[in-house]
Amino acid sequence: MDVLISGASVAGPVLAYWLDRFGFTPVVVERAAFPRLGLGGHAVDLFAPATAVMGHMGLLETLREASTESTALRLERPGKRSITVDLRDISDAFADGRHLEIMRGELAAILHAATAGRVDYRFGDSIAELGDHGDGVAVRFDSGDRARFDLVIGADGMHSRVRELVFGPERHWRQHLGGYFAVGTLPNHRELTGLTLLYNAVDRIAAMYPVRQTGLARAVFLFRRGEEPEFDPRDIDAQRRLLRAEYRDEGWDIPLLLDEMDRAEDFYLDSIARIRLDSWSRGRVALVGDAGYAPGPAVGGGTSLAVVGAYLLARALAEADGDHSVAFPAYRAPVEAYARRCREVAPAVLRRGIPRSRAQLRFSETAMRLLPHIPHSIRTRLMAGSASSTLSSFTVPDPPARTPPPRPGGFRAGPAPLP
């Protein structure tokens, strides 16, 4: 069976890997002109369910070697003493030692390398039209090429083109959670090594951490905003103006960070929102990862959920011998259980992680100062309900005991009728 996957970031390559392993012929189309093989983006978390999938793929050691190696967090408060927490002292309480942090670009590079030799990637193109004829899906690409596939999977993120074509406009499925997230690269002017700097204020926080592989640093901003301003999400200058307006009265290193964001070529800003659909599939088309069930970028475990969802979709298709009418509902059942946990995390992180008042600001600072001094047994119980613990509390089933050898083939290019 030929399966077209839209999106080559995280969910797409993971899905392609497993489909190829289970005997399908995946093709990945990606709007970006080149593979995202650099160290761009921000640091993302792989919690226990995702690291289990990566272990089955034989990639866990590679990912560990590429991890960010963040070892400490320091809260800096103008006019006050800083507070430093050694993350190695508390990491087991958060994720039982199975939590990895890695740059999103490097994760994409590792996944691409694991699949490029066997999977057909089409960069610099995207899906323009889809036509589900019952026995296959006719596709017209932006390039003008046409092809026909047995199945089409949208793994193209929060602003999914596949979802728009099949399910309708994003506004019908998107729920704004009241916050924004921004990130960009800047010089490591503080000469950080393994240390993340944190600044917090009422309704906003900012952080800066080193990227050891490049010698540069990343700045991250999280701020609360109930209403979404109206601007083109592709308008980078408008995004920068929004960020500057939100942080213009803040001290610390904020003025310098804002100046650097004006120059950052990889600057990115988006609202923290969830995607909620009644179904993740229609006919021979399905969604995976943020395209179908984004829990909230930067705060809801979306990367881990994308990895797990892609694996379970491929597994369901393999167990159903490619019968999508059986596989798609079977895929949704277990993923929905994990997605529900991830969706619960995002509002909690926004509520607790970004102080709403000066009283909450003082409480969070006190908690951070006391945490390293709490006995390990008590700290473990306290952390049992933390976001990291919640996102790690899902068991991923093993791959089927027997998998068929990969079948020869490729996508069938050429004229294909569209309705």
N, C-alpha and C positions, 0 to 999 in steps of 0.2 A: 504494500500500500504506500502511495506517495502522500506525504503530509507536508503542507506548507506551513511554516512557522514565521510569523511576523514579529521581529524583535530579536536582537543579538546581544542583549545586555547580560542578564542573569538567568531568568526563567527560560528564555529561548534556547541557549546552548545546553542547559541541563536537560531540558525536554528532548533536544536533538540527540544528545548522548544516549539517553535511555531508549529512545525509539530505535536508533541504529542498533543498539545492543539487543533489542527485542525483535529485530528482523524487519523493521519498517524502513522506508527510505525518506528521511527528512530533508527538507530544503529550507534554509533560513534566509529571509529577505530583511534587509536593514536599511533604513533611510540614510544613515550616516555613510559618508563616502568611503570610510576606511574603518577597519576594526578598532575598537576602543582598547588599545593595547598599552596605553600609558598609565600614569599614576594619578589621573584626574578624578574628579568627583570628591566625595567625602568618605570618611571612615564608616564602614558598615559592620554590623554585628552578625555573626553566625552562631546561633544558639544550638543547644544539643540536638534537636531534630535535624537541623541542616548539616551539622558536622557528621551526623550518622549517615546521611545521604552521601556526603563527600567521602566518607570512609569507604562506602560501597563502590565509589567511583575510583578509588585508589589515589585520591588527591589530598588527603588530610595532612600528610607530612609536608607537602608542597605549600599548602595554605598556612601551616604553622610557621614555616620558614619565612613566609612573606608577611606575617602579621605585623601590626604596627609597633608592637613592643612597648605599648604605653604602660608604664609602671607606677606612675604617681599622678595625683590630681591636686592642684593647688588653687584654693580660692583666694583671690586678691581683692582686698577692700581698701579703697583710698582712705588714708588716715588711720587705718587699723592694721593689726598684725595679720599676716596671711595665715591660712590654715591649710596644711598639707596632709593628704591621706595616701599611704602606700597601698596601691590597688592589689598588690600581691598578698597583702595580709587579709583581704576580704574577698578575693575572687572566688574561693571555694564556696563561700556562703551565698554568692550570687548565682553561680552556674555549675557547681560541682566540677569545676575544672574543664568543662567541655565548651567553653565560650571563646570564640576567636573574634578579634577585630582586625579588619583588613581594608585597605583602600579599595573603593568600588572599582576603579580602573584596573587595579591589579587582579582583583577577583575575575573581572571580565576577561582579562588576558589569559589567565590560567584556564578558564572554561573554554575559551576559544582554542587554545593550544591543544586541549584534550579532545577536541572534536574536529578541528580543521582538516585532518588527514582523511576523514571518512565522510564528512558532511559537506554538502554543497551550500556555500554561502554566496548570496548575491547582495553586495554592498552598493550603496548609492541608488537604491530603488525602493519603492514601496507599493503597497496595494492601492489601486485607484477604484476598482469595482469588484464586487463579488456576486456570483450568481449560483445559488444552490439548486441543482436540477434533480435532487433526489438520489441519483446514482453517482454524483460527483459535484465538485465546485469549480465553476469557470472563473478564472481570475484575469483581470486586466491590470497590468502594472503601470505606474506613472511613466515608465520608459516607453510604453506602447506595446511591449511584449504581452502575449496572451498564453495561458497555459491552463491545464485542467488537473485538479488534484482530488484524491479521495477524501481528504479532510483538510481543513484550514484551522489553525490555532492562533489566536491573538495573544502574543506575549509582549505587547508593545507599550506597556506601562500605563500610568495614571491617565494619560491623555490618548488612549488607544484609538487608532484609526479603524481597526477591525471592529471594535465595540460600536463605534459611531455608525459604521456601515450596516451592521446587523441589528443592533439594539436601539439605535437612535442617539440623539445629542447627549453629550456628557452631563448637561445640567439636570437631566432626569435621574441620574444615578449617583450624583456626587453630593456628599454631605460635608459642608465646611465645619471644622471642629473648633474654630476660633483662634487659630494661630498661623504663623508663617515661619518658614525655614529658609535660610540663605547660607551659601558657602562660597568660598573662593580661595585661590592660592595667593600667597604673599611671601616676601623674604622672611627668613627666620631671624628677625632682628633681635629677638631675645635669646638666641643661641640655645634653644630648648633641645633637650635630649631625653626622650622617654617621659617627658613631663607635659601634662595638659594644664594650661592656665584657664581659670574660670572667673568670670565677672558676673554678678547678678544684681538686678535692681527690680523694682516693682514692675511687673508685666513684661520683663525682658531679661534675657541672659546672653552672654557672648563667651566664646571660648577660642583658644588658639592652641594648636598642637603641632609637633614637628612631623615631617614626612622623611623618615630616615634615609629612604632610597634616593632622594633628590637633594637633601640639604635645605629644602624650602619648608614652608609651614602652611597650614590651613586655618582660616578663620571661619567660625560657625556662629550663626545668629539664630536664636529662637525667640519669637516675641508673640504676645497675645494681641489679637485684633478681632473683635467680634464680627465686623462687617468687612466684606471683601471689596476693595476698591475696584473700579472699572478701568481696566487697561488691557491692552493686548498682551497675553502672557508671553508672546515672543519678543516683546519690546524690552530689550535689556536695559536701555536707559531709563525707562519708566520703573523697572524693578529697582534700579540703583537709587532713584529718587525716593521711592517708597522706603527703602532701608534707611537712607540718610534722614528722612523725616522722623522715623521712629526713634532713632538713636542720637538725634542732634544735641540733646541736653545732657548726655552721659559723659562721665569723665574716664579715668583709667586710660587705657590705650585706644579707646573707641575712636577718637578723631583720626588717629593714624590708620586704624583698620578700615575705616570708611574711605579714606583716601586710597588705600591699596585696593579696595573693592572696585573703585572707579577704574583702576588700571588692570584688574584681573581678567585675563582672557577667558577663564573658565567659570566666571561668576554665574551663579544659578540661584534663583529664588522661586519658591512656589508656596502655595497655601498648604496647610496641614489639613487634609481632607480624607474622607473615606469613600470607597465605592461600594454601593449596596445594590445588588440585582437579585431578582427572584429566581433567576436561572443563569447559569454560566454557559449555556449552550443553546443553539437553535439549529436543528437539522444537523448538518455535517460541519458546523462551525462551533468552536468552543473558545473560552478565555481562560488564561492562567496567570497567576501573579497579580500585580497591581492592576492590570487591565480588567480583571474580574472581581477582585476583592481587596483592593488596597486598604490597609488598616490605618494609614496615616504616615507619611514619610518622616523619617528621622526619629520617630517616637513609638512606632507600633510594630516593630519586628518584621517589616515588609520584605526585607531581603531573605530572611530565613523562611518566611511563608512562601515566597516565590520558589525557592529551591525545593521545599517539601511538596508544594502543589505540582510542580513540573514532574517530579519523580512519581508521585501518586497518579497523575494523569497517564503517564507512559505505562505504568504498572497496570492500571485498569484496562487500557487498550490491549496490552499483551494478554491479560487474563481472559479478555472477551474475544480474543483472536481477531481484533480489529473491528468488531461490531460496535459502532459508536452509540447505537441506541441502548446498548447495555453498559458500555464503558463510561459514558459521560455521567449518568446518574450515580454509578458506582464510585467514580472519582470525587463527586461532590460530597458524598456522605462523610468520609473521614476528614477531608480538607476543611469542611465547614466547621467541624469541631475545633480545629486548630485556629482557623480564621476568627472564630468567635472570641477565643482567648486574646488574640492579637488586637482585635477591635476594642476590647475592654482596656487594653494597656494605654492606648494613645490618649484618651481623655484624662486618665489618671496621671500620666506623665505631665501633661499640660497643666493639670490642676496642682500637682505637688512640686513639679520641677521648676515651674516659672512662678515665683512668688506673686501673689495677688495683693499683698499688703505689706506694710513695714513689719507688722507682727509676724507674718509668715516668713519674711526675709530673715528676721532675727532667729526664729525657730529653726530654719534650715541651716543657718550658720552654726548654731549650737549643736544640732544633731551631727553635723559633719565633724565638728571638733571632738565630740564624745565618742563617735563610732569606733575608732581604732582602739579605744580603751575598754570597750565592753568585752567580757569574756567570750571566747569562741563559741561555746555551746549556746549562750543566750543570743549572741549575734546571729547564729544560724537560724534560730527560731524566729527572730525578728525579721530576717530576710526571706522567710518562707513565702510570704505574700508579695514579694517585690516583683517588679516588671520582669527582671531577668529570670527569676524563678518561674514565673508564669509562662514565659516564652520558651522555657526549657522543658516544661512538663507535658510533653507529647511524645508518644512512642511511635517511631517509624517502622513499619513492617519490613522485613527483609525482602530482597528481590525474589521472584519465583524461583523455586529450586531448579527448574529446567527452563532455559531460554533458547529459542531457536537461533541458528546462526543467521547473521545478517544476510538479507536477500540482495541480489544484484539489482540495479535499476537506477533510476533518476527521474526527475520531473519531466513530464511530457510537454515540451514546448511546442508552440504552434497555435494556429487559430482555434479558438474555443468560443462558442456562442454565449452571449450574455443576454439575460432577459430584457 
